[in-house]
C-alpha cells in the first residue's frame, strides 16, 4: 500500500466537479459555457501536464529540501500563526510569478497556454504545462529559502492549487463582499479576459491585497470576452504548447541589435510584433475554412480522451511500482493519443500514421511484457500487409476527415 500514489484520484475528482458544473450550467440555461472542441483541448493539455509531472514533480520537492537544508535563512516553526503567514507569503510569491508570466516573453511562452481557451469553465483550469510548473517552482523556492519547512510549503501549494481550481467557473453566483478579501470566479474571469480594460489585471490567486497594493485590481463590470487578444487559429496539441516559442525565435532572428534580441526573449509580450504569429500560422497551419460543428468522429474523439484519462489514473496509482519499460509505454502512448486528438480537430491527413505508431507501440509493449519481444517486428510486418491488402487508410480518412 505504501507504494501506491493516491494522487491518481485527482483525475476522477476533476471530472466529477466538471460534471456537476456542466449540469448546473444546463440547469441555469448556460449550456453555451461549454464548447466541445475547446473543452477537449483544455482537458488534453491537463492530461499531458499530469502525465509529465509524474516524472519530474519529485525533483521539484527535492529542490525545496535542498534549498531548505543548505540555505534557509531562518528556522521557522510549524505553529498555526505561521501557517497564516505562509499562506499570505505563498500568494505574494504567486502574484509576482504570475505578473512576470504576463510581462516577460520567456515566461509568457509557458503561461500563454493557460489563456488560450475562449471558454471559461473548470476545463480551463487544466491548461497548465510542465514548463510553467517548473518556472513557478523556481519562484516558490523563495519560501524554503526564508525558512519554511518543505513539508509546510508542499502542503500549502496543494491548498493553493485546489482553491484556484474553483475560481475557473461562471456558474457560481457572484458574492460581492467576498471580493474585498478573496479572488473569486468573477475576479479571476476578469484576468482571463481579452477586453482592453481587463488586460493584465487580478494576478492574485487567493487574495486581492496584492492587486490593490500594486495597482492591478479590476472588478468585473461588462461581461468579459475570454481568450487571447489575438486568438489562436488552431486546436493542434503541439502548436498550442510551442507556438509562442516560435514567435520569440522569429522575433530574435529579425532583431538587428543586441537590445532588440534581448527584448525578444525578455521584453514585454505587449510589444511583440503580432504579424509574426499570422505569418507562422500561414507557414505551419493549414487553411481551415470549414467550421467544426457536428463532428462525425466526436464519439471516437471522446473515447480517446476517456482512454487517456483511464490510463493516466491507473499509471499514477501504480507509478512507484512501474518498470522503466512500463513508464515509457504509458508516456509515449498517452502523448501520441493527445497529439492524435488535436490532429483530429485540425483534420490533418497524417493522423493515420499516428494511429499506426500508437498501435505499433501497444503491440510492442504487450509482446515485450509477455516475454515475446521477437514478435514485435512480426506485428509491424502484419500491419503493413493488412494496410496493403485492405487500404485501411482510405476507409479511416473517409471517416475522420469529414464533418456533417
Number of C-alpha atoms within 10 A of each C-alpha: 6 6 10 13 17 13 12 19 13 13 17 13 11 15 15 12 13 16 13 11 20 20 15 15 20 15 11 10 10 14 14 10 16 19 13 14 17 19 19 20 25 26 22 25 27 21 25 23 19 22 23 15 18 18 12 13 16 10 12 16 16 12 17 24 19 15 19 23 14 10 13 19 13 12 13 13 13 13 8 9 9 14 16 11 10 18 19 16 15 21 24 20 19 20 21 16 21 22 20 17 23 23 17 18 26 21 23 23 23 23 24 24 23 23 23 22 23 21 23 27 26 25 25 26 22 23 24 24 22 19 17 19 17 16 15 18 17 13 15 21 22 18 21 27 22 16 19 24 20 22 14 17 22 15 10 17 16 10 12 17 13 11 15 17 18 16 22 24 24 19 18 15 9 13 10 13 8 12 16 12 12 16 23 26 24 23 26 24 24 28 25 27 24 20 17 9 14 23 17 19 21 28 28 28 24 24 22 24 19 20 19 14 9 8 11 17 20 19 16 15 10 10 11 18 18 20 21 19 14 11 13 18 16 17 21 22 22 14 20 19 20 14 19 22 17 15 24 25 14 16 18 18 12 12 14 9 10 10 10 16 18 12 21 26 20 16 18 18 22 11 10 16 14 12 10 16 20 15 12 14 17 11 10 10 16 13 11 11 6 8 8 16 11 11 19 15 17 16 10 14 22 14 12 17 20 12 14 22 20 15 17 22 23 15 21 23 18 15 19 14 14 13 10 8 12 14 17 13 18 20 19 15 19 23 21 16 21 26 20 24 25 24 21 24 23 21 20 17 13 12 22 19 12 15 16 16 17 20 16 18 19 17 18 22 20 16 15 15 12 9 10 12 15 11 15 19 13 12 16 17 12 12 15 12 12 11 14 11 9 10 11 13 17 11 10 13 16 10 12 21 17 15 15 8
